[in-house]
Amino acid sequence: MKIFIAADKDGFSLKNQIVSFVNQAFVSDEMIDLNPKPAIDFVEGTLNLTEHLQTNPDALGIMIDGYGVGSFMVACKVKGMVVAEVSDERSAYMTREHNNARMITLGSQIVGSKLAENIVKEFLSAKYAAGRHQIRVDMLNKMA
C-alpha cells in the first residue's frame, strides 16, 4: 500500500520521525514523502497530499501541521476526501474501520512523538469494515 505524507514547517520534524517509523515498522508498505522540505503552509501541503490520494485510490495519507485542524479543514473541502483530525490511537483506528477515512491530520504541537507513532500505527493497521458502515460512508461521499 502507498502511504503519502506531507507537512508544513510546524509539522516537518514530526513528519521526518513518522517517515522513519513507518519505514521500519511497515516495511511492506511504500512511504512517499511529498515534501523533503517543509511546505510553505498547511494549505499547500494538504492540497498536494489530497491530489496524490485522488489519483491513487488505494493509498492512505498523513498530513502534519501545528495543530492538525487547519489541514483537516482544507482536506474536507476537497471532493471525495474522507479525512479525520486525530490526537489519540482509538480515533485513528476507528475512523479507518468505520468511516473509511483515507487521510488523517496530526498536530505536532498537540501530540508528542511517541503518541504520533502510535496513532499512525493504528491508522495504518485498521481495515475498513464496510457492512453497516457503508451507508454512512456513501452519505459522506455525496456531501463532498
Secondary structure, 3 states (H helix, E strand, C coil): CEEEEEEECCCHHHHHHHHHHHHHHCCCCEEEECCCCCECCHHHHHHHHHHHHHHCCCCEEEEEECCCHHHHHHHHCCCCCCEEECCCHHHHHHHHHHHCCCEEEEECCCCCHHHHHHHHHHHHHCCCCCHHHHHHHHHHHHHC
